[in-house]
Amino acid sequence: THVEVHVADVNGAKGGAADKRVSLEARPTGHQPIAVHAEAARVDAAVTAAADKANRALDTLFGKLANRH
């Protein structure tokens, strides 16, 4: 499995309520990549939100695979 995390400041110097964007892409071996995005006022909050989304998506993927076997 390979995971990439990208962090961006959407509004630059202008700031804003949810101007930090985190894109997280998980690449489980032998499966299609799963990409999620989250925005928040702080980087740590955006990372946490993206990680939670990725966790749910991976649980869904592997849960479906387990049900097939």
C-alpha positions in Angstrom: 0.0 0.0 0.0 1.1 3.5 -0.9 -0.4 6.7 0.5 0.2 10.2 -0.8 -0.9 13.4 1.0 -1.0 16.8 -0.6 -1.6 20.0 1.4 -2.6 23.3 -0.3 -3.6 26.8 0.9 -6.6 27.4 -1.3 -6.9 31.2 -0.8 -3.2 32.0 -0.3 -2.7 35.2 1.7 -6.4 36.1 1.6 -7.1 33.4 4.2 -10.6 32.1 4.8 -12.7 29.8 7.0 -11.8 26.6 5.2 -8.8 27.5 3.1 -6.5 24.5 3.8 -7.1 21.6 1.4 -5.8 18.1 1.9 -5.9 15.5 -0.8 -5.1 12.0 0.3 -4.7 9.1 -2.2 -4.4 5.5 -0.9 -3.1 2.9 -3.4 -3.8 -0.6 -1.9 -1.8 -3.2 -3.7 -3.9 -4.9 -6.4 -6.8 -2.4 -6.2 -7.8 0.9 -7.7 -6.5 4.0 -5.9 -8.9 5.8 -3.5 -8.7 9.6 -3.4 -10.4 11.8 -0.9 -10.3 15.6 -0.2 -11.0 17.7 2.9 -11.0 21.4 3.6 -10.7 23.1 7.0 -9.3 26.2 8.6 -6.3 24.4 10.0 -4.0 21.8 8.3 -4.3 19.4 11.2 -8.1 19.4 11.0 -8.1 18.9 7.2 -5.6 16.0 7.5 -7.8 14.4 10.2 -10.9 14.8 8.1 -9.2 13.4 5.0 -7.8 10.5 7.0 -11.3 9.7 8.4 -12.7 9.7 4.9 -10.0 7.5 3.5 -10.4 5.1 6.4 -14.2 4.8 5.7 -13.5 4.3 2.0 -10.9 1.6 2.6 -13.2 -0.2 5.2 -15.9 -0.2 2.5 -13.5 -1.6 -0.1 -12.1 -4.4 2.1 -15.5 -5.2 3.6 -16.9 -5.8 0.2 -14.0 -8.0 -0.7 -14.4 -10.0 2.5 -18.1 -10.5 1.8 -17.3 -11.9 -1.7 -14.9 -14.5 -0.3 
